[in-house]
Amino acid sequence: MAGNLDLNASRRLFVKTLGQSTVLIPILGLSACGKPQASAGTGTASPPPAAPQSTGMDAQAGEVAGTAPPSSAGSDLPHIGVDDPAARALGYSFDAATVDNAKYPEHLKGQSCRKCAQFKGGPNDAWGPCMVFAGKQVNAHGWCTAFVAKPA
């Protein structure tokens, strides 16, 4: 019976992860849209769209972007903001202690990005790269619905 419960939990996790991946594909721009196209008559590719400009402020407590201690892994990557479309889609919070458990009942006490298998920062890094938010760093004390506990 216990083995059957573990199998059901694994199935639920797989279905949940698959569903989130389906949401992330268009958000992360992994589709063919947005490829540079040749300009009419010139035969040259048009320049890619400009990257959104940062306001210099992260949404958490007015922290100035780039002032957090640098991460040893991916320190050149920008910090993700809570207004990022992917962050919003996955309920990302800079501080796991402030997650609304009524809105995100899957959040359990003690979960944080640092304890997630997707987090690729070091054990003492304040920020680190995340496989879910490609090209961005997440707060090690943060949390999102893509949380998957690191194997023990």
Secondary structure, 3 states (H helix, E strand, C coil): CHHHHHHHHHHHHHHHHHHHHHHHHHHCCCCCCCCCCECCCCCCECCCCCCCCCCCECCCCCCECCCCCCCCCCCCCCECCCCCHHHHHCCCECCHHHCCCCCCCCCCCCCCHHHECCECCCCCCCEEEECCCCCCEEECCCECCCCCECCC
